[in-house]
Amino acid sequence: MDNILLSFGLAFLITFFAIPIIIEVARRKKLFDEPDERKVHKMVIPTLGGLGIFGGFILATLIGAPEGNRELQYFVASAIVIFFLGIKDDILVLSAAKKFIGQLIAAGIIIKFGGVRITDMHGLLGITTIPPVAGIVLTLFTVIVIINSFNLIDGIDGLAGSLGLLTSLVFGTYFFYAGQLLYSVMALSLAGSLIAFLLYNHSPAKIFMGDTGSLLIGLINSILVIKFINIASSSTASIPLEAAPAIGFAVLIVPLFDTLRVFALRIFNKRSPFSPDRNHVHHFLLQFGFSHRKITLLCVGANMGLLTGAYLLRGFGTTIVIGVLLIVSCIFTAIVYYSRPKNKAIRVVDINTQKHVVKYRKIVPAIPNSVEAN
C-alpha cells in the first residue's frame, strides 16, 4: 500500500511541477500546435504535455515498483521507444508509416521480452486456447489498436486524459486487490500523472499532451488490459471475474470502439486506416455545439455506464457481453451521427477573449492532407 501511495503522489507532484516549466520552454522555443481552419483551437498552444506525463509516470513507477520484476525493464524500454517516437512527432511531425514502425518495435519488446501475450480467447465465440503464432499476431494487433485508440481520441481538451485516468484507476484498483503490486503501481502512477496534467488541460487548455502523452497512455493500457484478462480469467486468481475479456474491453470501450469504427470506415473507403478525417464521435458531438467539457463528461459517463453494464452481465459469458457492448455502442453512435446539425457548430477559443464561442461552418467529412492523425 505504501508503494502505491508513494508512486501515485510522486507521479502527481513531478508532473504538476514539470508542466509549467514545459509550457514556458515551449513558448520561448515556439514549440506550438499552430491553429488552422481544420483545428478546433484558434490560438497557439504548447503540445509537449506528454513530456511531463512521461517523466512523472516513469520515475514514480521505477521508485514504487517492487523488487524482482524483470518484465518492468522491458515495459520501461518500450515506453522509452514510444516517448522518442511521440516527442519527434510533436516537434517535427512523422509520417504515419514511421509512427507505425515505431509502434511495432515497442509492441514487439513487451510481447517478446515482457511476457505480454494473449494465449487464450477465454470462450469468445467458443474459442479457448489458440496456437502461439496466432496469439502473437492477435496480441500485436491488440497493442497497436489500443495505442492508436488514445492517440486518435485526443481531439479535444481533456478527453484522452480523462479516459486514460478512468482506465488506469479501474485497472489499478483491481490489481491492488488482486495482489498484483507491479501493475497496480504502473496504473496508479499513470493516474497520478494524468490528474496533474488535466489541471492544465481542462478547457480552454494551457497545454496539449501531444503524441508523446497519448501514445504512452495507449501503450500502458495495452499492457494493463492484457494482464488484466489473463489474471482475472484464471481460476487461481484472488479475484477471478467471469467474462474478463468483455470487462477489459468495456474498460476501454469508448476509445477502442471509436478507433475500430473509424479504421473500418477508412479501409472500406479504400483509404489508409491512419489517414485523418472528422468521423470521430467527438467531432459529431462538436457539431451540436457542445463544449469540450460536456463532451468529455459525456464520453467518460458513457464509458462508465457500459463498464458497469458489462460487469453486471458478466454471468452471460464473454461473447454475449461483448455483443451487447457493440450493439449499444453502434446505436449510440448512429443516433449522434444522424441527428447532428447539417451545419457544423463547434466551440473554439477566441484569440482575443480566450473564451469559447460557437462557430458554424459547412461540414467537411475528410481532410486528406492533414498532418494530425485523428
C-alpha positions, -999 to 999 in steps of 0.1 A, spaced: 0 0 0 28 24 8 44 18 -26 12 26 -44 6 58 -24 42 68 -29 40 62 -67 7 80 -71 18 110 -51 52 112 -67 38 110 -102 13 138 -94 40 161 -80 65 155 -107 40 162 -135 23 191 -117 56 210 -112 70 200 -146 41 212 -168 46 249 -161 83 246 -169 74 228 -201 49 255 -211 74 282 -205 101 264 -225 77 257 -253 67 293 -255 103 305 -256 112 280 -283 79 284 -302 70 248 -299 33 252 -305 3 235 -321 -3 260 -348 -40 268 -354 -56 265 -389 -90 261 -404 -93 224 -396 -85 226 -359 -108 234 -330 -84 257 -312 -77 291 -327 -47 300 -306 -12 286 -304 -9 261 -276 22 240 -265 20 203 -273 47 188 -251 25 179 -221 33 143 -227 68 150 -216 55 158 -181 33 127 -181 62 105 -191 85 119 -165 60 115 -137 50 80 -147 85 66 -153 101 80 -122 72 71 -99 69 35 -114 106 29 -110 107 41 -74 75 24 -63 77 -9 -82 85 -40 -60 119 -57 -65 123 -88 -86 101 -79 -115 122 -85 -146 94 -75 -170 94 -40 -157 127 -32 -176 111 -42 -208 80 -21 -201 102 9 -195 122 2 -226 90 1 -247 78 33 -231 111 50 -240 107 39 -276 72 54 -276 85 86 -259 111 93 -286 85 84 -313 60 108 -298 84 137 -290 98 137 -325 63 137 -340 52 166 -317 82 187 -328 90 177 -364 59 156 -375 64 119 -385 48 101 -414 21 75 -405 44 48 -418 73 57 -394 49 60 -365 36 26 -372 71 10 -374 79 26 -341 48 12 -325 56 -22 -339 90 -21 -322 75 -10 -289 49 -37 -291 75 -63 -301 95 -55 -269 66 -61 -245 54 -92 -264 88 -109 -268 105 -99 -236 78 -86 -213 55 -116 -214 25 -96 -226 7 -121 -247 -28 -134 -254 -28 -172 -252 -65 -179 -247 -97 -164 -260 -115 -174 -228 -146 -186 -245 -151 -157 -270 -170 -172 -299 -165 -206 -283 -127 -204 -287 -103 -212 -258 -66 -220 -263 -51 -206 -295 -18 -215 -313 13 -195 -302 17 -178 -336 -19 -168 -337 -16 -155 -301 14 -133 -311 -4 -119 -341 -35 -112 -320 -15 -96 -293 4 -74 -317 -29 -62 -333 -44 -55 -299 -15 -35 -287 -13 -14 -319 -50 -7 -319 -51 4 -282 -20 26 -287 -37 43 -316 -71 45 -299 -58 70 -273 -38 88 -300 -69 93 -322 -94 101 -294 -71 130 -283 -90 156 -303 -105 180 -277 -94 193 -243 -94 168 -215 -109 138 -234 -79 115 -238 -65 124 -204 -99 118 -187 -105 85 -204 -69 74 -195 -75 84 -159 -106 63 -158 -90 32 -172 -59 35 -151 -79 39 -119 -100 8 -128 -71 -14 -136 -50 0 -107 -78 -8 -82 -83 -43 -95 -46 -51 -95 -43 -38 -59 -70 -61 -46 -57 -90 -67 -23 -87 -51 -5 -76 -84 16 -48 -69 37 -40 -100 7 -35 -123 -11 -15 -96 19 8 -92 21 13 -130 -16 20 -133 -18 44 -104 14 62 -113 -2 69 -147 -33 81 -129 -13 105 -107 4 120 -137 -29 124 -156 -46 141 -127 -18 167 -126 -18 171 -164 -56 176 -165 -53 206 -142 -36 223 -171 -55 206 -199 -91 214 -189 -109 236 -214 -95 261 -225 -63 241 -224 -30 257 -215 -11 227 -230 -18 196 -250 -4 161 -243 6 156 -279 15 122 -293 41 118 -265 13 116 -240 -14 98 -260 8 71 -273 22 64 -238 -13 62 -223 -22 37 -251 9 16 -245 4 13 -208 -33 5 -211 -25 -22 -237 -2 -39 -211 -27 -35 -183 -57 -48 -202 -39 -79 -215 -26 -87 -180 -60 -80 -165 -76 -105 -189 -50 -132 -182 -51 -127 -145 -89 -122 -139 -97 -152 -162 -76 -176 -141 -94 -198 -116 -65 -194 -92 -67 -156 -92 -75 -140 -58 -103 -121 -76 -115 -141 -106 -140 -125 -129 -164 -141 -154 -162 -127 -189 -129 -110 -181 -122 -102 -218 -155 -85 -221 -149 -64 -190 -114 -55 -202 -130 -44 -235 -156 -24 -216 -129 -5 -196 -115 8 -230 -148 8 -249 -150 45 -259 -115 49 -274 -114 13 -286 -148 12 -303 -143 46 -319 -109 37 -333 -121 3 -347 -152 20 -363 -131 47 -379 -104 23 -391 -132 1 -407 -147 31 -424 -114 43 -438 -105 8 -451 -140 4 -466 -134 37 -484 -101 24 -497 -81 48 -476 -52 43 -451 -66 35 -416 -42 62 -404 -54 89 -427 -71 118 -409 -108 127 -411 -136 141 -390 -155 109 -383 -147 105 -346 -175 107 -321 -162 138 -305 -163 155 -339 -200 146 -342 -207 159 -307 -189 192 -315 -214 197 -343 -241 201 -317 -222 230 -302 -213 211 -270 -183 224 -251 -152 203 -247 -160 198 -210 -195 185 -218 -182 161 -245 -156 148 -221 -181 142 -193 -205 125 -218 -178 102 -231 -165 93 -197 -200 88 -184 -208 65 -213 -177 45 -207 -185 41 -170 -221 31 -178 -210 5 -204 -184 -9 -179 -210 -12 -152 -233 -29 -176 -206 -54 -187 -198 -62 -150 -235 -68 -142 -240 -90 -173 -207 -110 -168 -226 -142 -160 -239 -144 -196 -204 -150 -209 -178 -132 -229 -194 -134 -263 -228 -122 -253 -214 -93 -232 -191 -81 -260 -221 -84 -284 -242 -62 -262 -215 -37 -258 -210 -34 -296 -247 -31 -303 -252 -4 -277 -222 15 -290 -234 12 -326 -268 25 -316 -254 54 -296 -230 64 -324 -258 61 -351 -281 84 -330 -254 110 -326 -244 108 -363 -278 110 -379 -292 137 -355 -263 161 -358 -269 195 -373 -263 200 -411 -241 230 -403 -211 223 -381 -215 240 -348 -182 240 -329 -168 257 -299 -135 274 -305 -113 296 -283 -113 332 -294 -78 345 -296 -86 379 -281 -110 370 -253 -97 335 -245 -133 323 -242 -153 297 -260 -175 309 -288 -198 289 -311 -190 290 -348 -209 274 -376 -194 261 -409 -201 235 -435 -193 200 -425 -161 187 -440 -161 148 -437 -125 142 -445 -92 162 -447 -67 140 -466 -38 165 -463 -40 169 -425 -8 161 -406 -29 153 -375 -38 116 -375 -72 119 -358 
